[in-house]
């Protein structure tokens, strides 16, 4: 709490590496952050895109895998769960280094494979193309995190009493109807938890971006925390603490709103 309050105070000053004196500047640092076309505003935009995309992708893919591995696929289901969960155990820096090699435009495994199977026209500059770089980072992060979300959803699915599905089957409900009217409503508490976890992680994303692209090309993949890191490295401590303060407030507000919205729609098991 004390460092947070100290950071809040410093965000209203011209604190920097170039002077030992502190001067009150009011909202000047915040005005710098929200200037049109500023790198700080671009980082906020990239972070929002990253957050929305990864939450949707991880939740949808993890939910599909969880349903498949608890209902449709019985044989070797535990092995499949372990294999899908395995990337979540890997250090993020190691994942970034490996995928930086895989996505290399010239000698990378992905483009080399596409050329080998006659799909060379699909080969791209995955990490150096301004239009593709952020989505490449999103894809890598989704690959790593989807297994973790899947395990949480599987726990939620296994907690739903089977009696509901048996009653729905007797009433002639299809598989989709059972999923829509039984599984999804009863999974809302679990989905609320995974959404908040994804939200708080995505808003604070740093390591995977730093290793894969270091915020480049240009500022195409810069996020709030890579920008804060760069600002501190350049000695712009006042602006960095102001940006950190803004996003701390944003994270707390969004987490609270998501929990309130999701819990308002929760359905009890009994």
Helices and strands as residue ranges (DSSP letters): H 2-10, H 28-33, H 39-67, I 68-72, H 77-86, G 87-89, H 92-102, H 109-116, G 120-122, H 133-158, H 162-170, H 175-178, I 179-183, H 184-203, H 207-212, H 224-233, H 237-264
